[in-house]
Amino acid sequence: MSRRGVGIGAFANRTQTTQSWATHGANLRSTHTASLQTQLSVFQSLLHTFALEHSSTIKSNPTFRAEFARMCNTIGVDPLAARKEWPSRTGGGGSFWTQILGGDMNDFYFEVATRVVELCRETRSENGGLIGVEECRKRVGKGKAIGSGLEVSDDDILRAVRSLEPLGSGFSIVSVGSKKYIRSIPKELNTDQATVLEAIQVLGYVSVSMLRLNLKWEKARAQTVIDDLLADGLVWLDAQGPEKEYWSPQNLLDDSG
């Protein structure tokens, strides 16, 4: 009986100790969370002040603007997202850009996104709905000035495209090798297709025999991937040589400038 009493007492003590540690842990988590929220509020306040002081540079310098936007994202602030706690200068809610710079930057990204959509639709028959970000930036920047004559960077193009995603527009950013492309047709590239496009990026073109030799693919696999890319307009066929060669229209457009 005495042994059982000691055992029960020890069990009760362990239970009490466990509960005490659990309570202590919850208090620590609560304290840390409150501290982090306070630090985040301070960071956001400093970010707001910094943005107001350097608003002209943010507008005029695309590199500085890209770094500032990355800094915003690091602490959980999306410059293009509208939030209730970010009132615009004209009243009501607005994005972070609207709050600190008026509507100029919002209008800028809206116009960039509009031009990207128009360009993708115009060139879809040429490139199968896959256009390089660099080429897109060059072509979007031509003609009528955007906004107040602001220079457009690759980062601006990427942000404008990402701002379209909540609309279910089908526009997305895909990476092929070292390059980023805008995909304007809601269809994902599978692994084999991405591998072939990356090979074309390096070699200039591919053929079925090249894919079989370098990737150790069966003929049926190589031909199927090529046929799918050809059907989507992502590669062009050159049938003049002894073996059919497949070129990327996007690479040809990039090379021609």
Salt bridges, closest charged atoms under 4 A:
GLU67 OE2 - ARG70 NH1 2.93
ASP104 OD2 - LYS59 NZ 2.86
GLU111 OE2 - ARG115 NH2 3.15
GLU134 OE2 - LYS138 NZ 3.51
GLU135 OE2 - ARG139 NH1 2.81
ASP154 OD1 - ARG137 NE 2.82
ASP155 OD1 - ARG70 NH2 3.61
ASP155 OD2 - ARG159 NE 2.70
ASP156 OD2 - ARG65 NH2 2.55
ASP192 OD1 - ARG221 NH2 2.83
ASP232 OD2 - LYS187 NZ 2.74
ASP254 OD2 - LYS179 NZ 3.37
